[in-house]
């Protein structure tokens, strides 16, 4: 029986390498998120996405890359 190939998830170019810390000032507090090989650590909890952390912080859905200012400017012709 053949084992299906393991698909490796491509790292998003907007993210720093695992072990890095993403910081953001929000409502007078500095928030720090550690980038893990498979997720993100924030205040003792591991999350699968930055959007999940942003939702936990704000109480509403928002794009995690935008919330943590990790979006890239698009080159316009």
mmCIF file of the N, C-alpha and C atoms, coordinates in Angstrom:
data_MODEL
# 
_entry.id   MODEL 
# 
loop_
_atom_site.group_PDB 
_atom_site.id 
_atom_site.type_symbol 
_atom_site.label_atom_id 
_atom_site.label_alt_id 
_atom_site.label_comp_id 
_atom_site.label_asym_id 
_atom_site.label_entity_id 
_atom_site.label_seq_id 
_atom_site.pdbx_PDB_ins_code 
_atom_site.Cartn_x 
_atom_site.Cartn_y 
_atom_site.Cartn_z 
_atom_site.occupancy 
_atom_site.B_iso_or_equiv 
_atom_site.pdbx_formal_charge 
_atom_site.auth_seq_id 
_atom_site.auth_comp_id 
_atom_site.auth_asym_id 
_atom_site.auth_atom_id 
_atom_site.pdbx_PDB_model_num 
ATOM 1   N N  . UNK A 1 1  ? 0.849   -1.178 0.000   1.00 0.00 ? 1  UNK A N  1 
ATOM 2   C CA . UNK A 1 1  ? 0.000   0.000  0.000   1.00 0.00 ? 1  UNK A CA 1 
ATOM 3   C C  . UNK A 1 1  ? 0.891   1.236  0.000   1.00 0.00 ? 1  UNK A C  1 
ATOM 4   N N  . UNK A 1 2  ? 0.615   2.161  -0.875  1.00 0.00 ? 2  UNK A N  1 
ATOM 5   C CA . UNK A 1 2  ? 1.409   3.390  -0.975  1.00 0.00 ? 2  UNK A CA 1 
ATOM 6   C C  . UNK A 1 2  ? 0.901   4.440  -0.007  1.00 0.00 ? 2  UNK A C  1 
ATOM 7   N N  . UNK A 1 3  ? 1.828   5.126  0.600   1.00 0.00 ? 3  UNK A N  1 
ATOM 8   C CA . UNK A 1 3  ? 1.499   6.238  1.490   1.00 0.00 ? 3  UNK A CA 1 
ATOM 9   C C  . UNK A 1 3  ? 1.438   7.504  0.654   1.00 0.00 ? 3  UNK A C  1 
ATOM 10  N N  . UNK A 1 4  ? 0.373   8.290  0.796   1.00 0.00 ? 4  UNK A N  1 
ATOM 11  C CA . UNK A 1 4  ? 0.301   9.527  0.011   1.00 0.00 ? 4  UNK A CA 1 
ATOM 12  C C  . UNK A 1 4  ? 1.431   10.470 0.415   1.00 0.00 ? 4  UNK A C  1 
ATOM 13  N N  . UNK A 1 5  ? 1.929   11.259 -0.529  1.00 0.00 ? 5  UNK A N  1 
ATOM 14  C CA . UNK A 1 5  ? 3.017   12.185 -0.201  1.00 0.00 ? 5  UNK A CA 1 
ATOM 15  C C  . UNK A 1 5  ? 2.555   13.226 0.809   1.00 0.00 ? 5  UNK A C  1 
ATOM 16  N N  . UNK A 1 6  ? 3.463   13.610 1.667   1.00 0.00 ? 6  UNK A N  1 
ATOM 17  C CA . UNK A 1 6  ? 3.163   14.636 2.659   1.00 0.00 ? 6  UNK A CA 1 
ATOM 18  C C  . UNK A 1 6  ? 3.310   15.995 1.994   1.00 0.00 ? 6  UNK A C  1 
ATOM 19  N N  . UNK A 1 7  ? 2.281   16.791 2.111   1.00 0.00 ? 7  UNK A N  1 
ATOM 20  C CA . UNK A 1 7  ? 2.326   18.131 1.530   1.00 0.00 ? 7  UNK A CA 1 
ATOM 21  C C  . UNK A 1 7  ? 2.873   19.102 2.555   1.00 0.00 ? 7  UNK A C  1 
ATOM 22  N N  . UNK A 1 8  ? 3.923   19.799 2.182   1.00 0.00 ? 8  UNK A N  1 
ATOM 23  C CA . UNK A 1 8  ? 4.480   20.800 3.076   1.00 0.00 ? 8  UNK A CA 1 
ATOM 24  C C  . UNK A 1 8  ? 3.781   22.120 2.825   1.00 0.00 ? 8  UNK A C  1 
ATOM 25  N N  . UNK A 1 9  ? 3.424   22.764 3.924   1.00 0.00 ? 9  UNK A N  1 
ATOM 26  C CA . UNK A 1 9  ? 2.749   24.049 3.812   1.00 0.00 ? 9  UNK A CA 1 
ATOM 27  C C  . UNK A 1 9  ? 3.784   25.124 3.516   1.00 0.00 ? 9  UNK A C  1 
ATOM 28  N N  . UNK A 1 10 ? 3.520   25.922 2.513   1.00 0.00 ? 10 UNK A N  1 
ATOM 29  C CA . UNK A 1 10 ? 4.424   27.003 2.164   1.00 0.00 ? 10 UNK A CA 1 
ATOM 30  C C  . UNK A 1 10 ? 4.345   28.088 3.219   1.00 0.00 ? 10 UNK A C  1 
ATOM 31  N N  . UNK A 1 11 ? 5.509   28.575 3.636   1.00 0.00 ? 11 UNK A N  1 
ATOM 32  C CA . UNK A 1 11 ? 5.542   29.671 4.601   1.00 0.00 ? 11 UNK A CA 1 
ATOM 33  C C  . UNK A 1 11 ? 5.068   30.951 3.910   1.00 0.00 ? 11 UNK A C  1 
ATOM 34  N N  . UNK A 1 12 ? 4.272   31.719 4.596   1.00 0.00 ? 12 UNK A N  1 
ATOM 35  C CA . UNK A 1 12 ? 3.791   32.987 4.062   1.00 0.00 ? 12 UNK A CA 1 
ATOM 36  C C  . UNK A 1 12 ? 4.934   33.997 4.131   1.00 0.00 ? 12 UNK A C  1 
ATOM 37  N N  . UNK A 1 13 ? 5.208   34.654 3.040   1.00 0.00 ? 13 UNK A N  1 
ATOM 38  C CA . UNK A 1 13 ? 6.329   35.589 2.978   1.00 0.00 ? 13 UNK A CA 1 
ATOM 39  C C  . UNK A 1 13 ? 6.149   36.795 3.898   1.00 0.00 ? 13 UNK A C  1 
ATOM 40  N N  . UNK A 1 14 ? 4.936   37.021 4.378   1.00 0.00 ? 14 UNK A N  1 
ATOM 41  C CA . UNK A 1 14 ? 4.701   38.149 5.291   1.00 0.00 ? 14 UNK A CA 1 
ATOM 42  C C  . UNK A 1 14 ? 5.124   37.837 6.714   1.00 0.00 ? 14 UNK A C  1 
ATOM 43  N N  . UNK A 1 15 ? 5.337   36.551 7.021   1.00 0.00 ? 15 UNK A N  1 
ATOM 44  C CA . UNK A 1 15 ? 5.667   36.141 8.383   1.00 0.00 ? 15 UNK A CA 1 
ATOM 45  C C  . UNK A 1 15 ? 7.167   36.060 8.610   1.00 0.00 ? 15 UNK A C  1 
ATOM 46  N N  . UNK A 1 16 ? 7.614   36.472 9.792   1.00 0.00 ? 16 UNK A N  1 
ATOM 47  C CA . UNK A 1 16 ? 9.015   36.241 10.145  1.00 0.00 ? 16 UNK A CA 1 
ATOM 48  C C  . UNK A 1 16 ? 9.230   34.757 10.446  1.00 0.00 ? 16 UNK A C  1 
ATOM 49  N N  . UNK A 1 17 ? 10.461  34.354 10.601  1.00 0.00 ? 17 UNK A N  1 
ATOM 50  C CA . UNK A 1 17 ? 10.815  32.967 10.875  1.00 0.00 ? 17 UNK A CA 1 
ATOM 51  C C  . UNK A 1 17 ? 10.307  32.536 12.247  1.00 0.00 ? 17 UNK A C  1 
ATOM 52  N N  . UNK A 1 18 ? 10.062  31.224 12.442  1.00 0.00 ? 18 UNK A N  1 
ATOM 53  C CA . UNK A 1 18 ? 9.681   30.718 13.767  1.00 0.00 ? 18 UNK A CA 1 
ATOM 54  C C  . UNK A 1 18 ? 10.708  31.141 14.825  1.00 0.00 ? 18 UNK A C  1 
ATOM 55  N N  . UNK A 1 19 ? 10.196  31.510 15.977  1.00 0.00 ? 19 UNK A N  1 
ATOM 56  C CA . UNK A 1 19 ? 11.034  32.008 17.059  1.00 0.00 ? 19 UNK A CA 1 
ATOM 57  C C  . UNK A 1 19 ? 10.998  33.522 17.171  1.00 0.00 ? 19 UNK A C  1 
ATOM 58  N N  . UNK A 1 20 ? 10.600  34.178 16.091  1.00 0.00 ? 20 UNK A N  1 
ATOM 59  C CA . UNK A 1 20 ? 10.503  35.642 16.109  1.00 0.00 ? 20 UNK A CA 1 
ATOM 60  C C  . UNK A 1 20 ? 9.280   36.066 16.907  1.00 0.00 ? 20 UNK A C  1 
ATOM 61  N N  . UNK A 1 21 ? 9.305   37.286 17.388  1.00 0.00 ? 21 UNK A N  1 
ATOM 62  C CA . UNK A 1 21 ? 8.191   37.838 18.145  1.00 0.00 ? 21 UNK A CA 1 
ATOM 63  C C  . UNK A 1 21 ? 7.614   39.020 17.371  1.00 0.00 ? 21 UNK A C  1 
ATOM 64  N N  . UNK A 1 22 ? 6.314   38.986 17.178  1.00 0.00 ? 22 UNK A N  1 
ATOM 65  C CA . UNK A 1 22 ? 5.591   40.079 16.523  1.00 0.00 ? 22 UNK A CA 1 
ATOM 66  C C  . UNK A 1 22 ? 5.010   40.944 17.635  1.00 0.00 ? 22 UNK A C  1 
ATOM 67  N N  . UNK A 1 23 ? 5.281   42.243 17.588  1.00 0.00 ? 23 UNK A N  1 
ATOM 68  C CA . UNK A 1 23 ? 4.765   43.156 18.608  1.00 0.00 ? 23 UNK A CA 1 
ATOM 69  C C  . UNK A 1 23 ? 3.830   44.166 17.974  1.00 0.00 ? 23 UNK A C  1 
ATOM 70  N N  . UNK A 1 24 ? 2.835   44.565 18.754  1.00 0.00 ? 24 UNK A N  1 
ATOM 71  C CA . UNK A 1 24 ? 1.899   45.589 18.294  1.00 0.00 ? 24 UNK A CA 1 
ATOM 72  C C  . UNK A 1 24 ? 1.367   46.337 19.498  1.00 0.00 ? 24 UNK A C  1 
ATOM 73  N N  . UNK A 1 25 ? 1.322   47.650 19.381  1.00 0.00 ? 25 UNK A N  1 
ATOM 74  C CA . UNK A 1 25 ? 0.717   48.479 20.414  1.00 0.00 ? 25 UNK A CA 1 
ATOM 75  C C  . UNK A 1 25 ? -0.776  48.555 20.130  1.00 0.00 ? 25 UNK A C  1 
ATOM 76  N N  . UNK A 1 26 ? -1.603  48.195 21.118  1.00 0.00 ? 26 UNK A N  1 
ATOM 77  C CA . UNK A 1 26 ? -3.052  48.206 20.948  1.00 0.00 ? 26 UNK A CA 1 
ATOM 78  C C  . UNK A 1 26 ? -3.692  48.676 22.242  1.00 0.00 ? 26 UNK A C  1 
ATOM 79  N N  . UNK A 1 27 ? -4.414  49.785 22.167  1.00 0.00 ? 27 UNK A N  1 
ATOM 80  C CA . UNK A 1 27 ? -5.109  50.368 23.314  1.00 0.00 ? 27 UNK A CA 1 
ATOM 81  C C  . UNK A 1 27 ? -4.180  50.525 24.521  1.00 0.00 ? 27 UNK A C  1 
ATOM 82  N N  . UNK A 1 28 ? -2.977  51.022 24.249  1.00 0.00 ? 28 UNK A N  1 
ATOM 83  C CA . UNK A 1 28 ? -2.031  51.315 25.312  1.00 0.00 ? 28 UNK A CA 1 
ATOM 84  C C  . UNK A 1 28 ? -1.230  50.125 25.820  1.00 0.00 ? 28 UNK A C  1 
ATOM 85  N N  . UNK A 1 29 ? -1.457  48.950 25.267  1.00 0.00 ? 29 UNK A N  1 
ATOM 86  C CA . UNK A 1 29 ? -0.723  47.761 25.679  1.00 0.00 ? 29 UNK A CA 1 
ATOM 87  C C  . UNK A 1 29 ? 0.110   47.233 24.523  1.00 0.00 ? 29 UNK A C  1 
ATOM 88  N N  . UNK A 1 30 ? 1.304   46.753 24.840  1.00 0.00 ? 30 UNK A N  1 
ATOM 89  C CA . UNK A 1 30 ? 2.126   46.118 23.825  1.00 0.00 ? 30 UNK A CA 1 
ATOM 90  C C  . UNK A 1 30 ? 1.798   44.636 23.813  1.00 0.00 ? 30 UNK A C  1 
ATOM 91  N N  . UNK A 1 31 ? 1.296   44.166 22.683  1.00 0.00 ? 31 UNK A N  1 
ATOM 92  C CA . UNK A 1 31 ? 0.946   42.765 22.512  1.00 0.00 ? 31 UNK A CA 1 
ATOM 93  C C  . UNK A 1 31 ? 2.119   42.067 21.848  1.00 0.00 ? 31 UNK A C  1 
ATOM 94  N N  . UNK A 1 32 ? 2.462   40.882 22.324  1.00 0.00 ? 32 UNK A N  1 
ATOM 95  C CA . UNK A 1 32 ? 3.567   40.135 21.744  1.00 0.00 ? 32 UNK A CA 1 
ATOM 96  C C  . UNK A 1 32 ? 3.108   38.725 21.392  1.00 0.00 ? 32 UNK A C  1 
ATOM 97  N N  . UNK A 1 33 ? 3.388   38.331 20.167  1.00 0.00 ? 33 UNK A N  1 
ATOM 98  C CA . UNK A 1 33 ? 3.017   37.018 19.653  1.00 0.00 ? 33 UNK A CA 1 
ATOM 99  C C  . UNK A 1 33 ? 4.283   36.338 19.163  1.00 0.00 ? 33 UNK A C  1 
ATOM 100 N N  . UNK A 1 34 ? 4.515   35.116 19.618  1.00 0.00 ? 34 UNK A N  1 
ATOM 101 C CA . UNK A 1 34 ? 5.675   34.367 19.151  1.00 0.00 ? 34 UNK A CA 1 
ATOM 102 C C  . UNK A 1 34 ? 5.273   33.510 17.957  1.00 0.00 ? 34 UNK A C  1 
ATOM 103 N N  . UNK A 1 35 ? 6.069   33.577 16.904  1.00 0.00 ? 35 UNK A N  1 
ATOM 104 C CA . UNK A 1 35 ? 5.836   32.762 15.713  1.00 0.00 ? 35 UNK A CA 1 
ATOM 105 C C  . UNK A 1 35 ? 6.401   31.375 15.993  1.00 0.00 ? 35 UNK A C  1 
ATOM 106 N N  . UNK A 1 36 ? 5.553   30.358 15.856  1.00 0.00 ? 36 UNK A N  1 
ATOM 107 C CA . UNK A 1 36 ? 5.953   28.969 16.063  1.00 0.00 ? 36 UNK A CA 1 
ATOM 108 C C  . UNK A 1 36 ? 6.056   28.267 14.716  1.00 0.00 ? 36 UNK A C  1 
ATOM 109 N N  . UNK A 1 37 ? 6.699   27.102 14.660  1.00 0.00 ? 37 UNK A N  1 
ATOM 110 C CA . UNK A 1 37 ? 6.747   26.375 13.383  1.00 0.00 ? 37 UNK A CA 1 
ATOM 111 C C  . UNK A 1 37 ? 5.357   26.038 12.843  1.00 0.00 ? 37 UNK A C  1 
ATOM 112 N N  . UNK A 1 38 ? 4.390   25.832 13.743  1.00 0.00 ? 38 UNK A N  1 
ATOM 113 C CA . UNK A 1 38 ? 3.026   25.500 13.309  1.00 0.00 ? 38 UNK A CA 1 
ATOM 114 C C  . UNK A 1 38 ? 2.029   26.261 14.167  1.00 0.00 ? 38 UNK A C  1 
ATOM 115 N N  . UNK A 1 39 ? 2.001   27.574 14.036  1.00 0.00 ? 39 UNK A N  1 
ATOM 116 C CA . UNK A 1 39 ? 1.044   28.381 14.780  1.00 0.00 ? 39 UNK A CA 1 
ATOM 117 C C  . UNK A 1 39 ? 1.697   29.577 15.435  1.00 0.00 ? 39 UNK A C  1 
ATOM 118 N N  . UNK A 1 40 ? 0.985   30.113 16.432  1.00 0.00 ? 40 UNK A N  1 
ATOM 119 C CA . UNK A 1 40 ? 1.413   31.329 17.102  1.00 0.00 ? 40 UNK A CA 1 
ATOM 120 C C  . UNK A 1 40 ? 1.071   31.236 18.580  1.00 0.00 ? 40 UNK A C  1 
ATOM 121 N N  . UNK A 1 41 ? 1.976   31.686 19.449  1.00 0.00 ? 41 UNK A N  1 
ATOM 122 C CA . UNK A 1 41 ? 1.732   31.659 20.887  1.00 0.00 ? 41 UNK A CA 1 
ATOM 123 C C  . UNK A 1 41 ? 1.436   33.077 21.360  1.00 0.00 ? 41 UNK A C  1 
ATOM 124 N N  . UNK A 1 42 ? 0.337   33.210 22.106  1.00 0.00 ? 42 UNK A N  1 
ATOM 125 C CA . UNK A 1 42 ? -0.060  34.501 22.664  1.00 0.00 ? 42 UNK A CA 1 
ATOM 126 C C  . UNK A 1 42 ? -0.630  34.267 24.056  1.00 0.00 ? 42 UNK A C  1 
ATOM 127 N N  . UNK A 1 43 ? -0.022  34.864 25.042  1.00 0.00 ? 43 UNK A N  1 
ATOM 128 C CA . UNK A 1 43 ? -0.470  34.784 26.440  1.00 0.00 ? 43 UNK A CA 1 
ATOM 129 C C  . UNK A 1 43 ? -0.732  33.342 26.882  1.00 0.00 ? 43 UNK A C  1 
ATOM 130 N N  . UNK A 1 44 ? 0.211   32.453 26.579  1.00 0.00 ? 44 UNK A N  1 
ATOM 131 C CA . UNK A 1 44 ? 0.118   31.079 27.049  1.00 0.00 ? 44 UNK A CA 1 
ATOM 132 C C  . UNK A 1 44 ? -0.772  30.151 26.246  1.00 0.00 ? 44 UNK A C  1 
ATOM 133 N N  . UNK A 1 45 ? -1.352  30.647 25.167  1.00 0.00 ? 45 UNK A N  1 
ATOM 134 C CA . UNK A 1 45 ? -2.220  29.831 24.326  1.00 0.00 ? 45 UNK A CA 1 
ATOM 135 C C  . UNK A 1 45 ? -1.642  29.781 22.920  1.00 0.00 ? 45 UNK A C  1 
ATOM 136 N N  . UNK A 1 46 ? -1.720  28.608 22.296  1.00 0.00 ? 46 UNK A N  1 
ATOM 137 C CA . UNK A 1 46 ? -1.268  28.462 20.913  1.00 0.00 ? 46 UNK A CA 1 
ATOM 138 C C  . UNK A 1 46 ? -2.474  28.586 19.989  1.00 0.00 ? 46 UNK A C  1 
ATOM 139 N N  . UNK A 1 47 ? -2.352  29.446 18.997  1.00 0.00 ? 47 UNK A N  1 
ATOM 140 C CA . UNK A 1 47 ? -3.405  29.692 18.012  1.00 0.00 ? 47 UNK A CA 1 
ATOM 141 C C  . UNK A 1 47 ? -2.919  29.232 16.644  1.00 0.00 ? 47 UNK A C  1 
ATOM 142 N N  . UNK A 1 48 ? -3.851  28.867 15.787  1.00 0.00 ? 48 UNK A N  1 
ATOM 143 C CA . UNK A 1 48 ? -3.484  28.416 14.443  1.00 0.00 ? 48 UNK A CA 1 
ATOM 144 C C  . UNK A 1 48 ? -3.294  29.571 13.474  1.00 0.00 ? 48 UNK A C  1 
ATOM 145 N N  . UNK A 1 49 ? -3.815  30.754 13.815  1.00 0.00 ? 49 UNK A N  1 
ATOM 146 C CA . UNK A 1 49 ? -3.698  31.885 12.892  1.00 0.00 ? 49 UNK A CA 1 
ATOM 147 C C  . UNK A 1 49 ? -3.612  33.201 13.648  1.00 0.00 ? 49 UNK A C  1 
ATOM 148 N N  . UNK A 1 50 ? -3.085  34.192 12.970  1.00 0.00 ? 50 UNK A N  1 
ATOM 149 C CA . UNK A 1 50 ? -3.053  35.537 13.547  1.00 0.00 ? 50 UNK A CA 1 
ATOM 150 C C  . UNK A 1 50 ? -4.458  36.118 13.637  1.00 0.00 ? 50 UNK A C  1 
ATOM 151 N N  . UNK A 1 51 ? -5.333  35.729 12.720  1.00 0.00 ? 51 UNK A N  1 
ATOM 152 C CA . UNK A 1 51 ? -6.715  36.212 12.768  1.00 0.00 ? 51 UNK A CA 1 
ATOM 153 C C  . UNK A 1 51 ? -7.422  35.723 14.028  1.00 0.00 ? 51 UNK A C  1 
ATOM 154 N N  . UNK A 1 52 ? -7.134  34.501 14.450  1.00 0.00 ? 52 UNK A N  1 
ATOM 155 C CA . UNK A 1 52 ? -7.736  33.978 15.679  1.00 0.00 ? 52 UNK A CA 1 
ATOM 156 C C  . UNK A 1 52 ? -7.263  34.783 16.889  1.00 0.00 ? 52 UNK A C  1 
ATOM 157 N N  . UNK A 1 53 ? -6.012  35.191 16.883  1.00 0.00 ? 53 UNK A N  1 
ATOM 158 C CA . UNK A 1 53 ? -5.497  36.016 17.985  1.00 0.00 ? 53 UNK A CA 1 
ATOM 159 C C  . UNK A 1 53 ? -6.145  37.395 17.944  1.00 0.00 ? 53 UNK A C  1 
ATOM 160 N N  . UNK A 1 54 ? -6.230  37.978 16.757  1.00 0.00 ? 54 UNK A N  1 
ATOM 161 C CA . UNK A 1 54 ? -6.855  39.296 16.623  1.00 0.00 ? 54 UNK A CA 1 
ATOM 162 C C  . UNK A 1 54 ? -8.302  39.255 17.102  1.00 0.00 ? 54 UNK A C  1 
ATOM 163 N N  . UNK A 1 55 ? -9.011  38.176 16.797  1.00 0.00 ? 55 UNK A N  1 
ATOM 164 C CA . UNK A 1 55 ? -10.400 38.039 17.248  1.00 0.00 ? 55 UNK A CA 1 
ATOM 165 C C  . UNK A 1 55 ? -10.461 37.899 18.767  1.00 0.00 ? 55 UNK A C  1 
ATOM 166 N N  . UNK A 1 56 ? -9.531  37.152 19.355  1.00 0.00 ? 56 UNK A N  1 
ATOM 167 C CA . UNK A 1 56 ? -9.498  37.005 20.816  1.00 0.00 ? 56 UNK A CA 1 
ATOM 168 C C  . UNK A 1 56 ? -9.231  38.352 21.488  1.00 0.00 ? 56 UNK A C  1 
ATOM 169 N N  . UNK A 1 57 ? -8.439  39.196 20.856  1.00 0.00 ? 57 UNK A N  1 
ATOM 170 C CA . UNK A 1 57 ? -8.094  40.500 21.423  1.00 0.00 ? 57 UNK A CA 1 
ATOM 171 C C  . UNK A 1 57 ? -9.238  41.492 21.262  1.00 0.00 ? 57 UNK A C  1 
ATOM 172 N N  . UNK A 1 58 ? -9.804  41.567 20.056  1.00 0.00 ? 58 UNK A N  1 
ATOM 173 C CA . UNK A 1 58 ? -10.787 42.609 19.761  1.00 0.00 ? 58 UNK A CA 1 
ATOM 174 C C  . UNK A 1 58 ? -12.228 42.182 19.985  1.00 0.00 ? 58 UNK A C  1 
ATOM 175 N N  . UNK A 1 59 ? -12.480 40.865 19.968  1.00 0.00 ? 59 UNK A N  1 
ATOM 176 C CA . UNK A 1 59 ? -13.846 40.379 20.113  1.00 0.00 ? 59 UNK A CA 1 
ATOM 177 C C  . UNK A 1 59 ? -14.609 40.315 18.812  1.00 0.00 ? 59 UNK A C  1 
ATOM 178 N N  . UNK A 1 60 ? -13.967 40.715 17.713  1.00 0.00 ? 60 UNK A N  1 
ATOM 179 C CA . UNK A 1 60 ? -14.621 40.623 16.415  1.00 0.00 ? 60 UNK A CA 1 
ATOM 180 C C  . UNK A 1 60 ? -13.607 40.170 15.379  1.00 0.00 ? 60 UNK A C  1 
ATOM 181 N N  . UNK A 1 61 ? -14.123 39.649 14.272  1.00 0.00 ? 61 UNK A N  1 
ATOM 182 C CA . UNK A 1 61 ? -13.229 39.142 13.235  1.00 0.00 ? 61 UNK A CA 1 
ATOM 183 C C  . UNK A 1 61 ? -12.459 40.282 12.589  1.00 0.00 ? 61 UNK A C  1 
ATOM 184 N N  . UNK A 1 62 ? -11.179 40.076 12.424  1.00 0.00 ? 62 UNK A N  1 
ATOM 185 C CA . UNK A 1 62 ? -10.385 40.987 11.601  1.00 0.00 ? 62 UNK A CA 1 
ATOM 186 C C  . UNK A 1 62 ? -9.203  40.219 11.033  1.00 0.00 ? 62 UNK A C  1 
ATOM 187 N N  . UNK A 1 63 ? -8.674  40.703 9.946   1.00 0.00 ? 63 UNK A N  1 
ATOM 188 C CA . UNK A 1 63 ? -7.552  40.067 9.289   1.00 0.00 ? 63 UNK A CA 1 
ATOM 189 C C  . UNK A 1 63 ? -6.316  40.185 10.184  1.00 0.00 ? 63 UNK A C  1 
ATOM 190 N N  . UNK A 1 64 ? -5.720  39.054 10.527  1.00 0.00 ? 64 UNK A N  1 
ATOM 191 C CA . UNK A 1 64 ? -4.571  39.045 11.424  1.00 0.00 ? 64 UNK A CA 1 
ATOM 192 C C  . UNK A 1 64 ? -3.360  39.754 10.859  1.00 0.00 ? 64 UNK A C  1 
ATOM 193 N N  . UNK A 1 65 ? -3.130  39.615 9.546   1.00 0.00 ? 65 UNK A N  1 
ATOM 194 C CA . UNK A 1 65 ? -1.990  40.291 8.944   1.00 0.00 ? 65 UNK A CA 1 
ATOM 195 C C  . UNK A 1 65 ? -2.152  41.806 9.009   1.00 0.00 ? 65 UNK A C  1 
ATOM 196 N N  . UNK A 1 66 ? -3.365  42.282 8.781   1.00 0.00 ? 66 UNK A N  1 
ATOM 197 C CA . UNK A 1 66 ? -3.603  43.721 8.875   1.00 0.00 ? 66 UNK A CA 1 
ATOM 198 C C  . UNK A 1 66 ? -3.531  44.192 10.327  1.00 0.00 ? 66 UNK A C  1 
ATOM 199 N N  . UNK A 1 67 ? -4.104  43.422 11.244  1.00 0.00 ? 67 UNK A N  1 
ATOM 200 C CA . UNK A 1 67 ? -4.100  43.800 12.653  1.00 0.00 ? 67 UNK A CA 1 
ATOM 201 C C  . UNK A 1 67 ? -2.672  43.934 13.181  1.00 0.00 ? 67 UNK A C  1 
ATOM 202 N N  . UNK A 1 68 ? -1.802  43.022 12.787  1.00 0.00 ? 68 UNK A N  1 
ATOM 203 C CA . UNK A 1 68 ? -0.416  43.062 13.254  1.00 0.00 ? 68 UNK A CA 1 
ATOM 204 C C  . UNK A 1 68 ? 0.514   43.793 12.286  1.00 0.00 ? 68 UNK A C  1 
ATOM 205 N N  . UNK A 1 69 ? -0.065  44.498 11.320  1.00 0.00 ? 69 UNK A N  1 
ATOM 206 C CA . UNK A 1 69 ? 0.691   45.321 10.367  1.00 0.00 ? 69 UNK A CA 1 
ATOM 207 C C  . UNK A 1 69 ? 1.727   44.509 9.595   1.00 0.00 ? 69 UNK A C  1 
ATOM 208 N N  . UNK A 1 70 ? 1.335   43.329 9.128   1.00 0.00 ? 70 UNK A N  1 
ATOM 209 C CA . UNK A 1 70 ? 2.237   42.470 8.367   1.00 0.00 ? 70 UNK A CA 1 
ATOM 210 C C  . UNK A 1 70 ? 1.865   42.400 6.892   1.00 0.00 ? 70 UNK A C  1 
ATOM 211 N N  . UNK A 1 71 ? 0.950   43.234 6.461   1.00 0.00 ? 71 UNK A N  1 
ATOM 212 C CA . UNK A 1 71 ? 0.553   43.210 5.058   1.00 0.00 ? 71 UNK A CA 1 
ATOM 213 C C  . UNK A 1 71 ? 1.649   43.843 4.210   1.00 0.00 ? 71 UNK A C  1 
ATOM 214 N N  . UNK A 1 72 ? 1.719   43.417 2.963   1.00 0.00 ? 72 UNK A N  1 
ATOM 215 C CA . UNK A 1 72 ? 2.692   43.980 2.034   1.00 0.00 ? 72 UNK A CA 1 
ATOM 216 C C  . UNK A 1 72 ? 1.968   44.894 1.077   1.00 0.00 ? 72 UNK A C  1 
ATOM 217 N N  . UNK A 1 73 ? 2.639   45.973 0.750   1.00 0.00 ? 73 UNK A N  1 
ATOM 218 C CA . UNK A 1 73 ? 2.071   46.881 -0.237  1.00 0.00 ? 73 UNK A CA 1 
ATOM 219 C C  . UNK A 1 73 ? 2.168   46.209 -1.602  1.00 0.00 ? 73 UNK A C  1 
ATOM 220 N N  . UNK A 1 74 ? 1.114   46.309 -2.370  1.00 0.00 ? 74 UNK A N  1 
ATOM 221 C CA . UNK A 1 74 ? 1.135   45.750 -3.718  1.00 0.00 ? 74 UNK A CA 1 
ATOM 222 C C  . UNK A 1 74 ? 1.787   46.758 -4.648  1.00 0.00 ? 74 UNK A C  1 
ATOM 223 N N  . UNK A 1 75 ? 2.633   46.243 -5.513  1.00 0.00 ? 75 UNK A N  1 
ATOM 224 C CA . UNK A 1 75 ? 3.256   47.098 -6.521  1.00 0.00 ? 75 UNK A CA 1 
ATOM 225 C C  . UNK A 1 75 ? 2.232   47.408 -7.600  1.00 0.00 ? 75 UNK A C  1 
ATOM 226 N N  . UNK A 1 76 ? 2.036   48.654 -7.833  1.00 0.00 ? 76 UNK A N  1 
ATOM 227 C CA . UNK A 1 76 ? 1.091   49.044 -8.877  1.00 0.00 ? 76 UNK A CA 1 
ATOM 228 C C  . UNK A 1 76 ? 1.860   49.540 -10.084 1.00 0.00 ? 76 UNK A C  1 
ATOM 229 N N  . UNK A 1 77 ? 1.447   49.128 -11.279 1.00 0.00 ? 77 UNK A N  1 
ATOM 230 C CA . UNK A 1 77 ? 2.161   49.553 -12.505 1.00 0.00 ? 77 UNK A CA 1 
ATOM 231 C C  . UNK A 1 77 ? 2.043   51.020 -12.768 1.00 0.00 ? 77 UNK A C  1 
# 
